[in-house]
Every structure is written in structure tokens, then in C-alpha cells.
């Protein structure tokens, strides 16, 4: 039994040294990070690099594991192999230790610059991803649901009626998200993360659900607006210039980032020179070493080739069920309350080709006999959430029935 144990010890010490040498040659950045810079490497780095061979070379890696297991079994079963490893156990252990130390020193000396490059590339990739996310967040703000402190008008009956039509599955999803945020000690409201009290069991969750179902009309209104934005495709419109800006920004973003898919390694440190190059090219396409990526049409040509007048006309003609309209509104109370917002002027030129676009106005109507002390004659800067009565007609008007004005 002692002889078998010594044989296995000698065999596995040699196997460990061989595996370490292989990792030092193939993934030197990982070895350097594990041994000398665990803090900068970040969480998940050890596991990510340890299983890298099985991710990058699955067939060879699994075959190697099977061969090692088979050889270890032979060391136990075959007397000649068992004697060889048991008699040389100390020698094999010393040689394996020396090889391991030499490999680690070589990584420290020769892989330091590679590791610095990997850290720099990781920062570059994360900054690029953050920039893309910022652009997309800016685009999403077109329909972001606000926290409304005071409504100048709220159709309470309509809100209550529409609230009952919201899909229960969506409401349950919002409840789960809210509960999860509460349990982690944070709650996200209007894009801002606020600290919260940790806690909540099944009873308190049911209580919160019951309270949400019987909440105020204002809370139901915000849920309805969020539902309209997330599930019904509601958009926010202010004026034609803003519409053009966000549309052009979206086109430019798509044109610049039509490259290879961003791989998983961009969230951690690249493990070797190959991954450093791939990480760099994934966010900076068209580099001198990238022979597969084809540059898309430049954003300016893309913007010039689009018929923006037709695109805008088609969008305003086929509006979603709910929309937001924000900006300056002319208020009329005779014969009935009416808000009018100018989407563009009579001489507006749209797009990079300066296409002429006919004037468009949003007419916001209210239920009969509606009056509001906050909506009197004059000009006010408002935001309207409403249901589309009809899209763009021949007179250049879009009719919206107001649900909430703030």
C-alpha cells in the first residue's frame, strides 16, 4: 500500500509540473495574475483561466484527462510502472518542484509586459462597452418613465380601467424585480439606485403585492406608463430635431459597432497574446491585424442614403397605441380643453440632405367637460402621456387622448 502511494505521488507530481508548464506556455497571463496579482485580476479570474483549456481546446483537453486517468490506473495495476514511480518518488518530486519554480520565475520575468498589456486591454474593452451602453441608454431615455411628483391632469377612471388590462405576468415580474432589489438592500427608481432595508419573507412579499394592487391612482399611472413603454412600444416625441438626432445617433452606433460578437473574455483579463488581439479587435474593428472584418458603410453615407422624410412620415402614421409628447404646448379652453404642440415648423429641413418636411402638430384632447386650474390659456412646457386616436393625417395632425399631463 505504501509502495502504491509513493508511485501515485511521484506520478501526480510529474503530472502537475507538466500541466503547470503547459499553462505557463499557453496562458502566461493567467499564471501571472494568479501568482502575483490576484487583486487586479478580479473575481472569477481563477476559475475562468483554470477551465480555459476545456473552453478553447475541448477535445484535446478531455482526451488528456482521460489519458492521465488511464496512466494513473496503470501505475496502480502494472507492477513495473508502480516500481518505477515508487523508487523514484523523491527524485520525481524534486524535479517537479524545480520545474514548477523555474516556470513561475520565467512567467514573472517574461510575462510581466504581456500582463500589463492585458490589463490595459481589459480597461479599454470595458470603457468601450460602457460607451456603447451610454449611447444605448441615451436612446432609451426617449421613453424613460419618470417619477411624477405632481400631475396637472390625470384621467383617474381611464387609468383604473387600463390598469386592469395590464398583463398579470408583467406585474408579477415587476414584483419579483422589486423584491429581489429589496432583498439585496437596494432599490432602483427612475434609473437611480437607492439604499434600502434588507429583508422580506414570503408574507411580506404577499403584503407588498396586495398593497400594489390597491395602490393609489398615481402609482397605477406610473405602472401603466412603464407598461406602455416596455410592452407596448410607447415612444417619446418632442420635436423633429430631437427625433432626427436620436435616429442619426442610432444609425451611427450601429454602423460603428457592426463587428464580430464580443466574446466572454472581455469581462475579465485576456489570458494570452491571442486573446489580447481578439479583445482589441472586438471593440476596435478594422485594425491592421483583423483580416476578416469588413468595414461597414460610413455613418455619413448611411445617413445621406436614407429617405428621412418618408421614415418620419411612416413612423408618425403608424404610431404605437400609447405615446409621450413633451415640449411647449399652446393651451386652449374654448370650446373644450385642447393642447397643441408643434413638432416642427413650416420651413423645417430634415436630415443630412435637408429634406423639406410638412408641419406636424400634436393635438391633445381630453374627456368632455374636463377643466383643470393648472391648464389655462397660454403656453406651458408639459409632458403628455396618452392614447393615440389617429396617426398623422393629411392635415399634418396627430390626435392623442390625454391620460396624464405633468
Secondary structure by P-SEA (a helix, b strand, c coil): caaaaaaaaaaaaaaaaaaaaaaaaccaaaaaaacccccccccaaaaaaaaccccccaaaaaaaaaaaaaaaaaaaccaaaaaaaaaaaaaaaaaaaaaaaaaaaaaaccaaaaaaaaaaaaaaaaaaaaaaaaaaaaaaccccccccccccccaaaaaaaaaaaccaaaaaaaaaaaaaaaaacbbbcccbbbbbbbbccaaaaaaaaaaaaaccaaaaaaaaaaaaacccbbbbbccaaaaaaaaaaaaaaaaaccccccccccccccccaaaaaaaaaaccccccccccccccccaaaaaaacaaaaaaaaaaaccccccccccbbbbbccccbbbbbbccccccccccccccccbbbbbbbbcccccccccccccccbbbbbbbccccccccbbbbbccccc
